[in-house]
C-alpha cells in the first residue's frame, strides 16, 4: 500500500515532527492535569501566526505570533456554510490546521468523546459517570488504541506523523483559547457555571481511542446479543424460534448469491440441534427486569451512543443510467442525533506531497480525517454491514481465578490496571478529585472478562453455570487496520485505489460503495470477519457461547466477502440488510459462508432497489433530483403491506359482535376512510401516519406480547430496542405466511375459551388506538393528529442543557429510507400503547450526493444543526431547518468556488515561523 510521506527526506520529517510536537505534553494514563497557567514563559512560544479571523464569533486576532507549527504558509478559507477548506503544501501542515479548526468548532464534543473512549468522564462529571468509565475501560477501547498506535509508529510513520500534527493543532487551540490569545476565549460548555474545566493536551492516542469507541458501536449491538440470549434461553424453544426470525422482511440484497467458494468454507461442519421445546433456564422475573434495566443503562450512558442507529443507506448508479453520464453516489449514515451533530465537514488540498491530497467530506470530530466523501477522481460511501464480528463467551476459571480452563490446555489470565479519577464536585475545581483502582482480566485467546459488578453489563444473568463472561471483538485485534484504510482513501483516485485502501479495513464492518471519474462503480462489504472453529445450531454465535471449542481461528479472505465491480444491474444499494441472502431460508448457519444473522429486515433496501430498478427498466435517466428525493423518501413498505389487509378485514362481513361494534364506530369508519386513500408516506403534515403507527403499536403489542406469558419483559425489550423483531412477526402473521413452528399469534393464550382471528385483532384494536389518540391530542378532531406534532427529532447536548435545540417535527418512520426509529412500547406496557411522545433520537446524520460534471466532482449535502458548537456563531445551527426540510446545498470544492463563497471575516493565512 502506498505510503505518501515515507518519501520525505529525513531532515524534513524530523523538522515536521518537531514542529508538530512543539506544544504537546505527555500525560500518564487517566491522569487529570491542573489547568495550565495563562501567560508565562511556557506559553509565549506556542501561539499560531494568524492573518485574518478565527472560528465562530471570534474577533480579528492580533498580528503574527511566534512558532505556528507549520513549515509553509497554509491558506484557510471558511466558506459561507461554515466549512473549512485548507490549502497547504503538505499533509502534516494541513493536519495541524485541521486540528486547530476542528477544536475551535467542536472542542466540547471532542473532549467528551475521548473521555468516554478512555474511561475519563468521571473526572468531569463526578461519581455518576464512574460506572460508565469502568465499562469503557473494561471493553478494552483504550488498550486497543494503544496497540494500534504502536503499530502505526512502526508500520505507518506517514499516518503517525499526521496524527501528531493534528494533535499539536488541537493542543494549540486549547492553549490559545484558555490563554485568551488570537481573539479566542474559553468555548461554551467549559465555562464557569457549566462544566468548568480546561481540557488536557491532545494526543494521537485520543484520536485512535475515539475510533475504537465509534467502531465498537458500528460493529455490533451488545444489548441485542444479550436480549437474544435471554430470549432464546428463557422462552419455550418453539416460541423463541417463531419470534426471532432471521429471514428478511423483504428479500432484497446488495448482491445475489455468495461468491464461489470451491473447497473453502467459513467453518467446520456444525452439529444438529437436539434442544427440547422447553426453556433452557428458569430465572426469576425480578432478575430479568434488573438485567434489562442494566442493558438500557449501558446504552443510555453512551454520549456518542452509536448503538441506536436506526439504519443507514447508500447507493450508487452507473453513468449508463444517469442524466449526465456520470456515476452518482448517495450516502446518509444514520447515527444518534445531537447538538453538535456527529460530523464536521472539511476539505484538505495539498500541493507538495508525493501524492497530493484533495479530499472533501465528513469527519468525526477528533479523527482529523475525511471518513466519507470524495477526492478529485473518486467518491466513497459507507453503511453498517451487520456482520457478526463480536462474540460473548461463558468462561470456566480455576479456583484461584487466575487461569481460564480449556480442553486443550489452560491459559493464564492477563491483568490490566487503570485508575479512575472522580471529580468531587462536578461544579467545583477540576483538580479536586479522588481516585479508584480498576483492574480487569483478559482471556488471551478471547478478550476481556466483563466485570458485572462495576459496570452495567448484566454478566451474572448470562453465566449459566460458568465463572465469567468474556467479549471478543475484531476491533481489539492488533490486525485492525481501520484508521489506515480511512487515511489511504484520501489519496485514492479511482475504484481500484478504493479497493486497495479498504482491503485492510478491520472494525466497524461497512458496506463500502465507490464511484469514480472513469465511470466505474463498486461495492465491498469489508471488515475482519472471524473464521470460527465451529458453528453449532445449539450454540449459535449470536448468543453467548461456551468458552471452550468455539474459538476464532482466522479471518475471511477478501475474495469471500460480498463485493461487486461494475455489476450488470447498473447499481448497488445497501441499507444494513443481509448483503447476499444467506438468511432467506431463516437459517443463517446452513450455507458455506457465515457472515452474520441479525440484519435489518430489508424494508429500506426494498424501497431503494425497487425505485432505482424501476427507473432503469423504464429507461428514465437517473437525475440528481431523483437521488436526493430518494434520500428523503418516507414511503413505508410496512404500511403498504398492512393497511390493505386492515381495510379488507374491516370491510369483510362478520357475525362477531366485537368486530361489528368496531365496524359501526363512526370514528373507526373515519380513520379507515383516511387510510384507504393514503399514499403510505410519513410526512409531518399528514394524519394518516399517526393513525397507522399508533394502531400498529396497539395491534402488535396486544397480539404478540401475550404469547410471552410471564416473560413479557423479553417482548418489551425487543419492542423498545429493536422493533423490527415484532414487526416482522406481525407482518408474517397478517399475510398468513407459515412460521417454523406454526405459532398462531392471533389466538391469544390467555383466552382459552375463545379463538381470536386476524380480523378480530386487526379491526378491534383500532378502537383503543383511536381513543388513545383522542386523549393524547386532547381532541376528537382527527385532522389535528399531525405526524409532526407527535413524531419529533431531538438534538440535545451531552455537556450542557443550555445548548439543547428545540425538538423538530420528523418525517419518516421505522423502515422508510428517511428513517426515524421509535419504540413500539410506551411506559405502561400492559396496555399495549406506544410512548406518549415519539422522541426520535437517531436518523440521517448527513445526506450527500456526489457525481462528476465536466470532469469535476460535485457534492450536494446537508446535515442537522451546524458546523460550530457556539450559540454566538452564525454557523451554530445554519443547516438545521434545511436538513429538516430535506434540502441539500452545493458544497464548494474547486478553488474558484471556494473563493466565491468565502467568508472573509473568518478566513486567514497561517504563516510559518522559524526561531
HUNOR-V172642 format. One record per residue. N is the residue number from 1. RES is the residue in three letters. PSI is psi as a letter, one per 20 degrees, with the letter a starting at -180 (999 if undefined). OMEGA is omega as a letter, one per 40 degrees, with the letter a starting at -180 (none if undefined). NEAR is the number of other ideal C-beta (glycine too) atoms within 10 Angstrom. Layout:
n: [N/N]
res: [RES/RES]
psi: [PSI/PSI]
omega: [OMEGA/OMEGA]
near: [NEAR/NEAR]
//
This chain:
n: [1/2/3/4/5/6/7/8/9/10/11/12/13/14/15/16/17/18/19/20/21/22/23/24/25/26/27/28/29/30/31/32/33/34/35/36/37/38/39/40/41/42/43/44/45/46/47/48/49/50/51/52/53/54/55/56/57/58/59/60/61/62/63/64/65/66/67/68/69/70/71/72/73/74/75/76/77/78/79/80/81/82/83/84/85/86/87/88/89/90/91/92/93/94/95/96/97/98/99/100/101/102/103/104/105/106/107/108/109/110/111/112/113/114/115/116/117/118/119/120/121/122/123/124/125/126/127/128/129/130/131/132/133/134/135/136/137/138/139/140/141/142/143/144/145/146/147/148/149/150/151/152/153/154/155/156/157/158/159/160/161/162/163/164/165/166/167/168/169/170/171/172/173/174/175/176/177/178/179/180/181/182/183/184/185/186/187/188/189/190/191/192/193/194/195/196/197/198/199/200/201/202/203/204/205/206/207/208/209/210/211/212/213/214/215/216/217/218/219/220/221/222/223/224/225/226/227/228/229/230/231/232/233/234/235/236/237/238/239/240/241/242/243/244/245/246/247/248/249/250/251/252/253/254/255/256/257/258/259/260/261/262/263/264/265/266/267/268/269/270/271/272/273/274/275/276/277/278/279/280/281/282/283/284/285/286/287/288/289/290/291/292/293/294/295/296/297/298/299/300/301/302/303/304/305/306/307/308/309/310/311/312/313/314/315/316/317/318/319/320/321/322/323/324/325/326/327/328/329/330/331/332/333/334/335/336/337/338/339/340/341/342/343/344/345/346/347/348/349/350/351/352/353/354/355/356/357/358/359/360/361/362/363/364/365/366/367/368/369/370/371/372/373/374/375/376/377/378/379/380/381/382/383/384/385/386/387/388/389/390/391/392/393/394/395/396/397/398/399/400/401/402/403/404/405/406/407/408/409/410/411/412/413/414/415/416/417/418/419/420/421/422/423/424/425/426/427/428/429/430/431/432/433/434/435/436/437/438/439/440/441/442/443/444/445/446/447/448/449/450/451/452/453/454/455/456/457/458/459/460/461/462/463/464/465/466/467/468/469/470/471/472/473/474/475/476/477/478/479/480/481/482/483/484/485/486/487/488/489/490/491/492/493/494/495/496/497/498/499/500/501/502/503/504/505/506/507/508/509/510/511/512/513/514/515/516/517/518/519/520/521/522/523/524/525/526/527/528/529/530/531/532/533/534/535/536/537/538/539/540/541/542/543/544/545/546/547/548/549/550/551/552/553/554/555/556/557/558/559/560/561/562/563/564/565/566/567/568/569/570/571/572/573/574/575/576/577/578/579/580/581/582/583/584/585/586/587/588/589/590/591/592/593/594/595/596/597/598/599/600/601/602/603/604/605/606/607/608/609/610/611/612/613/614/615/616/617/618/619/620/621/622/623/624/625/626/627/628/629/630/631/632/633/634/635/636/637/638/639/640/641/642/643/644/645/646/647/648/649/650/651/652/653/654/655/656/657/658/659/660/661/662/663/664/665/666/667/668/669/670/671/672/673/674/675/676/677/678/679/680/681/682/683/684/685/686/687/688/689/690/691/692/693/694/695/696/697/698/699/700/701/702/703/704/705/706/707/708/709/710/711/712/713/714/715/716/717/718/719/720/721/722/723/724/725/726/727/728/729/730/731/732/733/734/735/736/737/738/739/740/741/742/743/744/745/746/747/748/749/750/751/752/753/754/755/756/757/758/759/760/761/762/763/764/765/766/767/768/769/770/771/772/773/774/775/776/777/778/779/780/781/782/783/784/785/786/787/788/789/790/791/792/793/794/795/796/797/798/799/800/801/802/803/804/805/806/807/808/809/810/811/812/813/814/815/816/817/818/819/820/821/822/823/824/825/826/827/828/829/830/831/832/833/834/835/836/837/838/839/840/841/842/843/844/845/846/847/848/849/850/851/852/853/854/855/856/857/858/859/860/861/862/863/864/865/866/867/868/869/870/871/872/873/874/875/876/877/878/879/880/881/882/883/884/885/886/887/888/889/890/891/892/893/894/895/896/897/898/899/900/901/902/903/904/905/906/907/908/909/910/911/912/913/914/915]
res: [UNK/UNK/UNK/UNK/UNK/UNK/UNK/UNK/UNK/UNK/UNK/UNK/UNK/UNK/UNK/UNK/UNK/UNK/UNK/UNK/UNK/UNK/UNK/UNK/UNK/UNK/UNK/UNK/UNK/UNK/UNK/UNK/UNK/UNK/UNK/UNK/UNK/UNK/UNK/UNK/UNK/UNK/UNK/UNK/UNK/UNK/UNK/UNK/UNK/UNK/UNK/UNK/UNK/UNK/UNK/UNK/UNK/UNK/UNK/UNK/UNK/UNK/UNK/UNK/UNK/UNK/UNK/UNK/UNK/UNK/UNK/UNK/UNK/UNK/UNK/UNK/UNK/UNK/UNK/UNK/UNK/UNK/UNK/UNK/UNK/UNK/UNK/UNK/UNK/UNK/UNK/UNK/UNK/UNK/UNK/UNK/UNK/UNK/UNK/UNK/UNK/UNK/UNK/UNK/UNK/UNK/UNK/UNK/UNK/UNK/UNK/UNK/UNK/UNK/UNK/UNK/UNK/UNK/UNK/UNK/UNK/UNK/UNK/UNK/UNK/UNK/UNK/UNK/UNK/UNK/UNK/UNK/UNK/UNK/UNK/UNK/UNK/UNK/UNK/UNK/UNK/UNK/UNK/UNK/UNK/UNK/UNK/UNK/UNK/UNK/UNK/UNK/UNK/UNK/UNK/UNK/UNK/UNK/UNK/UNK/UNK/UNK/UNK/UNK/UNK/UNK/UNK/UNK/UNK/UNK/UNK/UNK/UNK/UNK/UNK/UNK/UNK/UNK/UNK/UNK/UNK/UNK/UNK/UNK/UNK/UNK/UNK/UNK/UNK/UNK/UNK/UNK/UNK/UNK/UNK/UNK/UNK/UNK/UNK/UNK/UNK/UNK/UNK/UNK/UNK/UNK/UNK/UNK/UNK/UNK/UNK/UNK/UNK/UNK/UNK/UNK/UNK/UNK/UNK/UNK/UNK/UNK/UNK/UNK/UNK/UNK/UNK/UNK/UNK/UNK/UNK/UNK/UNK/UNK/UNK/UNK/UNK/UNK/UNK/UNK/UNK/UNK/UNK/UNK/UNK/UNK/UNK/UNK/UNK/UNK/UNK/UNK/UNK/UNK/UNK/UNK/UNK/UNK/UNK/UNK/UNK/UNK/UNK/UNK/UNK/UNK/UNK/UNK/UNK/UNK/UNK/UNK/UNK/UNK/UNK/UNK/UNK/UNK/UNK/UNK/UNK/UNK/UNK/UNK/UNK/UNK/UNK/UNK/UNK/UNK/UNK/UNK/UNK/UNK/UNK/UNK/UNK/UNK/UNK/UNK/UNK/UNK/UNK/UNK/UNK/UNK/UNK/UNK/UNK/UNK/UNK/UNK/UNK/UNK/UNK/UNK/UNK/UNK/UNK/UNK/UNK/UNK/UNK/UNK/UNK/UNK/UNK/UNK/UNK/UNK/UNK/UNK/UNK/UNK/UNK/UNK/UNK/UNK/UNK/UNK/UNK/UNK/UNK/UNK/UNK/UNK/UNK/UNK/UNK/UNK/UNK/UNK/UNK/UNK/UNK/UNK/UNK/UNK/UNK/UNK/UNK/UNK/UNK/UNK/UNK/UNK/UNK/UNK/UNK/UNK/UNK/UNK/UNK/UNK/UNK/UNK/UNK/UNK/UNK/UNK/UNK/UNK/UNK/UNK/UNK/UNK/UNK/UNK/UNK/UNK/UNK/UNK/UNK/UNK/UNK/UNK/UNK/UNK/UNK/UNK/UNK/UNK/UNK/UNK/UNK/UNK/UNK/UNK/UNK/UNK/UNK/UNK/UNK/UNK/UNK/UNK/UNK/UNK/UNK/UNK/UNK/UNK/UNK/UNK/UNK/UNK/UNK/UNK/UNK/UNK/UNK/UNK/UNK/UNK/UNK/UNK/UNK/UNK/UNK/UNK/UNK/UNK/UNK/UNK/UNK/UNK/UNK/UNK/UNK/UNK/UNK/UNK/UNK/UNK/UNK/UNK/UNK/UNK/UNK/UNK/UNK/UNK/UNK/UNK/UNK/UNK/UNK/UNK/UNK/UNK/UNK/UNK/UNK/UNK/UNK/UNK/UNK/UNK/UNK/UNK/UNK/UNK/UNK/UNK/UNK/UNK/UNK/UNK/UNK/UNK/UNK/UNK/UNK/UNK/UNK/UNK/UNK/UNK/UNK/UNK/UNK/UNK/UNK/UNK/UNK/UNK/UNK/UNK/UNK/UNK/UNK/UNK/UNK/UNK/UNK/UNK/UNK/UNK/UNK/UNK/UNK/UNK/UNK/UNK/UNK/UNK/UNK/UNK/UNK/UNK/UNK/UNK/UNK/UNK/UNK/UNK/UNK/UNK/UNK/UNK/UNK/UNK/UNK/UNK/UNK/UNK/UNK/UNK/UNK/UNK/UNK/UNK/UNK/UNK/UNK/UNK/UNK/UNK/UNK/UNK/UNK/UNK/UNK/UNK/UNK/UNK/UNK/UNK/UNK/UNK/UNK/UNK/UNK/UNK/UNK/UNK/UNK/UNK/UNK/UNK/UNK/UNK/UNK/UNK/UNK/UNK/UNK/UNK/UNK/UNK/UNK/UNK/UNK/UNK/UNK/UNK/UNK/UNK/UNK/UNK/UNK/UNK/UNK/UNK/UNK/UNK/UNK/UNK/UNK/UNK/UNK/UNK/UNK/UNK/UNK/UNK/UNK/UNK/UNK/UNK/UNK/UNK/UNK/UNK/UNK/UNK/UNK/UNK/UNK/UNK/UNK/UNK/UNK/UNK/UNK/UNK/UNK/UNK/UNK/UNK/UNK/UNK/UNK/UNK/UNK/UNK/UNK/UNK/UNK/UNK/UNK/UNK/UNK/UNK/UNK/UNK/UNK/UNK/UNK/UNK/UNK/UNK/UNK/UNK/UNK/UNK/UNK/UNK/UNK/UNK/UNK/UNK/UNK/UNK/UNK/UNK/UNK/UNK/UNK/UNK/UNK/UNK/UNK/UNK/UNK/UNK/UNK/UNK/UNK/UNK/UNK/UNK/UNK/UNK/UNK/UNK/UNK/UNK/UNK/UNK/UNK/UNK/UNK/UNK/UNK/UNK/UNK/UNK/UNK/UNK/UNK/UNK/UNK/UNK/UNK/UNK/UNK/UNK/UNK/UNK/UNK/UNK/UNK/UNK/UNK/UNK/UNK/UNK/UNK/UNK/UNK/UNK/UNK/UNK/UNK/UNK/UNK/UNK/UNK/UNK/UNK/UNK/UNK/UNK/UNK/UNK/UNK/UNK/UNK/UNK/UNK/UNK/UNK/UNK/UNK/UNK/UNK/UNK/UNK/UNK/UNK/UNK/UNK/UNK/UNK/UNK/UNK/UNK/UNK/UNK/UNK/UNK/UNK/UNK/UNK/UNK/UNK/UNK/UNK/UNK/UNK/UNK/UNK/UNK/UNK/UNK/UNK/UNK/UNK/UNK/UNK/UNK/UNK/UNK/UNK/UNK/UNK/UNK/UNK/UNK/UNK/UNK/UNK/UNK/UNK/UNK/UNK/UNK/UNK/UNK/UNK/UNK/UNK/UNK/UNK/UNK/UNK/UNK/UNK/UNK/UNK/UNK/UNK/UNK/UNK/UNK/UNK/UNK/UNK/UNK/UNK/UNK/UNK/UNK/UNK/UNK/UNK/UNK/UNK/UNK/UNK/UNK/UNK/UNK/UNK/UNK/UNK/UNK/UNK/UNK/UNK/UNK/UNK/UNK/UNK/UNK/UNK/UNK/UNK/UNK/UNK/UNK/UNK/UNK/UNK/UNK/UNK/UNK/UNK/UNK/UNK/UNK/UNK/UNK/UNK/UNK/UNK/UNK/UNK/UNK/UNK/UNK/UNK/UNK/UNK/UNK/UNK/UNK/UNK/UNK/UNK/UNK/UNK/UNK/UNK/UNK/UNK/UNK/UNK/UNK/UNK/UNK/UNK/UNK/UNK/UNK/UNK/UNK/UNK/UNK/UNK/UNK/UNK/UNK/UNK]
psi: [p/p/n/g/i/i/i/q/q/h/g/g/g/g/g/g/g/g/g/h/j/h/j/q/q/q/p/r/p/k/q/o/q/q/p/p/q/q/a/r/h/h/i/i/k/j/p/q/o/p/n/a/r/b/a/o/j/q/r/p/r/a/r/p/r/q/o/i/j/q/h/r/q/p/p/o/p/p/a/i/i/j/p/p/p/p/o/r/g/r/g/g/g/g/h/g/h/g/g/g/h/g/h/h/h/k/g/g/g/g/g/h/g/h/g/g/h/j/l/k/h/h/i/g/i/b/h/i/j/g/h/h/g/g/h/g/g/h/i/j/g/g/g/h/h/g/h/h/g/h/g/g/g/g/h/m/h/g/g/h/g/g/h/g/g/g/g/h/g/g/h/h/g/g/g/g/g/i/i/k/q/k/j/r/r/p/r/q/h/i/r/p/i/c/h/m/r/p/q/q/q/q/q/h/h/g/g/h/g/h/h/g/g/g/h/g/h/i/h/r/o/h/h/g/h/g/g/g/g/g/g/h/h/h/q/q/g/g/g/g/h/h/g/n/p/h/q/q/h/p/m/p/r/g/q/o/q/q/q/p/i/c/i/p/q/i/r/r/q/a/r/q/p/j/q/r/i/r/q/h/q/p/p/q/h/h/h/g/g/h/g/h/h/g/g/h/h/g/h/h/i/o/g/h/l/i/h/m/g/i/r/q/q/q/q/p/p/q/i/i/j/r/h/j/j/q/q/p/p/q/p/n/p/o/r/p/q/r/o/r/r/h/q/p/q/q/p/p/p/r/h/j/q/h/o/q/p/m/p/p/b/p/q/p/p/i/h/j/q/o/h/p/b/q/a/h/i/q/q/q/q/q/r/p/g/j/q/n/k/p/p/q/q/o/q/p/q/r/h/j/k/i/q/p/p/q/h/k/p/q/p/p/q/q/p/p/p/r/p/p/p/o/p/h/o/h/i/a/p/h/j/n/r/r/q/p/q/o/p/q/q/p/o/g/i/f/a/q/p/p/n/i/h/i/r/k/o/m/h/h/i/i/g/l/i/a/i/r/p/r/p/p/q/h/i/i/q/i/i/o/k/g/h/g/g/h/g/h/h/i/i/q/i/r/h/g/h/g/h/g/g/i/h/j/p/g/q/k/o/p/n/p/q/q/q/r/h/i/j/q/q/r/p/o/m/p/r/o/p/p/o/q/h/q/o/o/h/h/m/q/i/j/r/p/q/q/h/p/j/k/r/p/j/a/q/p/q/h/i/j/q/p/r/q/o/l/q/h/h/j/r/p/q/q/l/j/r/p/h/j/j/i/j/h/j/j/o/i/j/j/r/h/p/o/h/r/h/n/r/q/i/j/h/g/g/g/g/g/g/g/g/g/h/g/g/g/h/j/k/p/p/p/r/h/g/g/g/h/h/h/h/j/p/j/p/o/h/g/h/h/h/g/g/h/h/g/g/g/h/h/i/q/q/q/i/p/h/g/g/h/h/g/h/i/o/h/h/g/g/g/g/h/g/g/h/h/j/q/j/j/q/n/q/h/j/q/h/g/h/g/g/g/g/g/g/g/g/g/g/g/g/i/g/g/g/h/i/i/c/j/k/i/h/g/g/h/g/g/h/g/h/m/i/h/f/h/g/h/g/h/g/g/g/h/j/k/q/p/q/h/j/k/p/n/i/h/o/p/i/j/m/i/j/q/o/q/r/g/g/g/g/g/g/h/i/h/g/h/g/h/h/g/h/g/g/g/i/k/q/i/o/h/i/i/m/q/g/i/h/h/o/q/q/q/n/q/p/i/h/p/i/i/k/p/q/q/q/p/p/o/r/r/a/p/j/q/g/n/q/n/q/q/q/h/p/a/g/n/h/i/i/j/q/r/q/h/p/n/o/p/j/q/b/o/i/r/p/q/p/p/a/p/o/k/j/p/q/p/p/p/r/q/r/r/c/a/h/p/m/o/i/i/q/i/j/g/k/i/i/g/h/h/g/h/j/k/q/q/q/o/p/q/g/q/g/h/g/g/h/h/k/p/n/h/i/k/q/r/p/p/q/r/p/p/999]
omega: [a/a/a/a/i/a/i/i/a/i/a/i/a/i/a/i/i/i/a/a/a/a/a/i/a/i/i/a/i/i/i/a/i/a/i/a/i/i/a/a/a/a/a/a/a/a/a/i/a/i/a/a/i/a/a/i/a/i/i/a/i/a/a/i/i/i/a/a/i/a/a/a/i/i/a/a/i/a/a/i/a/a/a/i/a/a/a/i/a/a/i/i/i/a/i/a/i/i/a/a/i/i/i/a/a/a/a/i/a/a/i/i/i/i/i/a/a/i/a/a/a/i/i/a/i/a/a/i/a/a/i/i/a/a/i/i/a/a/i/a/a/i/a/i/i/i/i/i/i/i/i/i/a/a/a/i/i/i/a/i/i/i/i/i/i/a/i/i/i/a/i/i/i/i/a/a/a/i/i/a/i/i/a/i/a/a/i/a/a/a/i/a/i/i/i/i/i/i/i/i/a/i/i/i/a/i/a/i/i/i/i/i/a/a/i/i/a/a/a/i/a/a/i/i/i/a/i/i/a/i/a/a/a/a/i/a/a/i/i/a/a/i/a/a/i/a/a/i/i/a/i/a/i/i/a/i/a/i/i/a/a/a/a/i/a/a/i/a/i/i/i/a/i/a/i/a/a/i/i/a/i/a/i/a/a/i/i/i/i/i/a/i/i/i/i/i/i/a/i/a/a/i/i/i/i/a/a/a/a/i/i/i/i/i/i/a/i/i/i/a/a/a/a/i/i/i/i/a/a/i/i/i/a/i/a/i/i/i/e/i/a/a/i/a/a/i/i/i/i/a/a/i/i/i/a/i/i/a/i/i/a/a/i/i/a/i/i/a/i/a/i/a/a/i/i/a/a/i/i/a/a/i/i/i/a/i/a/a/i/i/i/a/i/a/i/a/i/a/a/i/a/a/i/a/i/a/a/i/a/i/i/a/i/i/i/a/i/i/i/i/a/i/a/a/a/i/a/a/a/a/i/a/i/i/i/i/i/i/i/a/a/i/a/a/a/a/a/i/a/a/a/a/a/i/i/i/a/a/a/a/a/a/i/i/i/a/a/i/i/i/i/a/a/i/i/i/i/i/i/a/a/a/i/i/i/i/a/i/a/i/a/i/i/a/i/i/i/a/i/a/a/a/i/a/a/a/a/a/a/i/i/i/i/i/i/a/a/i/a/i/a/a/i/i/a/i/i/i/a/i/a/i/a/i/a/i/i/i/a/a/i/i/i/a/i/a/a/i/a/a/i/a/i/a/i/i/a/a/i/a/i/a/i/i/a/a/a/i/i/i/i/i/i/i/i/a/i/a/a/i/a/i/a/i/i/i/a/a/a/i/a/a/i/i/a/a/a/a/i/a/i/a/i/i/i/a/i/a/a/a/i/i/i/i/a/a/i/i/i/a/i/a/i/a/i/a/i/i/i/i/a/a/a/i/a/i/i/i/a/i/a/a/i/i/i/a/i/i/i/a/a/i/i/i/a/a/i/i/a/i/i/a/a/a/a/a/i/i/i/i/a/i/i/a/a/a/a/i/i/i/a/i/a/a/a/i/a/i/i/i/a/a/i/i/a/i/i/a/a/a/a/a/a/a/a/a/i/i/a/a/a/i/i/i/a/i/i/a/a/a/a/a/i/i/a/a/i/i/a/i/a/i/a/a/i/i/a/i/a/a/i/i/i/a/i/a/a/a/a/i/a/a/a/i/i/a/i/a/a/a/a/a/a/i/i/a/i/i/a/i/i/i/i/i/a/a/a/a/i/a/a/a/i/a/a/i/a/i/a/a/a/i/a/a/a/i/a/a/a/a/a/i/i/i/i/i/a/i/a/i/i/a/i/i/i/i/i/a/i/a/i/a/i/a/i/a/i/a/a/a/i/a/i/i/i/i/i/a/a/a/a/i/a/a/i/i/i/i/i/i/a/a/a/i/a/a/i/i/i/a/i/i/i/i/a/a/a/i/i/a/i/a/i/i/a/i/a/a/a/a/i/i/a/a/i/a/i/i/i/a/i/a/i/a/a/i/i/a/a/a/a/i/a/a/a/i/a/i/i/a/i/i/i/a/none]
near: [15/14/17/21/21/12/13/21/8/7/8/14/17/11/15/25/17/10/23/27/15/16/26/17/13/7/15/7/14/20/13/19/14/10/12/16/10/12/10/9/6/14/17/12/13/20/24/30/22/26/16/17/21/26/28/23/20/22/12/14/21/12/7/16/19/13/19/27/30/28/20/13/16/25/19/24/23/28/23/15/19/22/22/24/25/23/21/27/18/27/30/31/30/29/28/33/28/29/29/31/23/27/28/26/28/25/26/24/27/28/27/23/24/25/26/24/29/25/28/27/25/27/24/23/19/18/12/12/24/19/19/23/28/23/21/28/29/24/26/22/26/24/19/25/25/15/15/27/18/12/19/22/15/8/14/22/17/25/23/19/24/30/30/24/28/30/25/28/31/31/26/28/28/24/21/27/23/20/21/12/21/24/16/23/15/18/27/24/22/22/13/8/8/18/21/18/20/18/27/20/20/30/20/24/20/28/26/26/29/24/27/28/26/25/26/27/22/26/26/26/22/21/22/18/22/25/23/24/19/26/23/21/19/20/23/18/17/15/22/20/20/22/23/20/19/21/20/23/22/22/14/21/23/27/18/10/11/18/16/9/13/7/5/14/15/19/18/11/8/17/11/7/13/7/13/8/11/10/17/14/10/8/15/8/11/9/13/20/13/15/23/22/13/20/23/15/16/20/17/12/19/19/18/20/20/21/20/21/24/23/29/26/28/27/29/30/27/23/20/14/19/21/15/16/14/23/31/28/26/27/27/28/25/25/26/24/28/24/21/27/27/24/24/27/25/26/25/26/19/23/12/13/20/14/17/18/21/21/25/26/28/21/23/25/25/29/23/28/24/24/22/24/27/31/25/19/17/28/33/32/28/23/31/27/29/26/28/23/27/23/24/26/25/20/22/16/19/13/7/6/12/12/16/27/14/16/7/9/8/14/16/12/20/12/10/15/10/22/15/24/20/21/25/11/11/16/11/12/13/20/13/11/18/12/14/14/8/20/11/23/20/19/23/10/15/22/22/24/24/21/19/20/8/18/24/18/25/23/23/13/22/23/14/14/7/17/16/23/26/25/25/22/26/26/29/22/20/11/11/26/25/26/27/22/23/24/25/26/27/25/23/26/16/18/28/16/22/26/18/15/27/26/15/17/25/24/28/27/29/29/28/26/30/29/30/26/21/14/16/19/26/24/25/24/26/28/31/23/26/25/19/21/14/17/20/20/15/13/19/20/25/22/19/26/24/16/24/15/13/18/19/20/11/11/17/19/11/14/10/20/23/25/21/17/14/15/17/6/17/20/24/28/31/32/30/23/31/28/25/21/20/24/24/15/11/14/14/24/18/12/19/16/19/24/27/23/21/21/26/26/28/25/30/30/31/22/25/24/23/15/18/23/15/10/20/17/8/7/7/12/13/25/14/20/12/17/23/21/13/23/22/20/21/24/20/27/22/24/26/15/16/24/21/14/16/25/17/12/21/21/11/11/8/16/6/15/8/14/21/13/13/25/20/9/17/7/16/19/13/14/24/20/12/16/21/14/7/19/13/20/19/28/17/20/11/20/21/23/28/24/24/26/25/23/25/26/27/25/24/28/26/19/25/25/23/18/22/20/13/9/19/19/22/23/26/20/25/27/25/19/20/22/21/23/23/23/24/22/23/23/22/17/21/22/11/9/9/9/18/12/13/8/20/15/25/19/18/19/13/8/10/8/4/9/11/19/15/22/21/21/23/25/28/23/23/25/17/17/26/23/13/20/24/16/12/18/17/8/12/13/10/19/9/14/24/17/28/18/16/24/24/18/23/19/21/17/20/23/20/16/9/11/23/14/20/9/16/18/16/26/25/29/25/24/30/25/29/25/27/27/22/22/18/29/24/19/9/9/17/9/13/24/23/25/16/13/15/22/16/22/18/23/24/28/21/22/24/28/23/30/27/23/11/7/9/11/24/21/22/19/26/25/23/27/24/24/31/26/30/24/13/11/21/17/24/24/23/17/23/20/11/14/24/17/11/18/14/20/15/12/26/22/21/13/14/9/16/22/14/11/17/16/16/10/14/27/20/23/15/26/16/18/17/9/6]
//
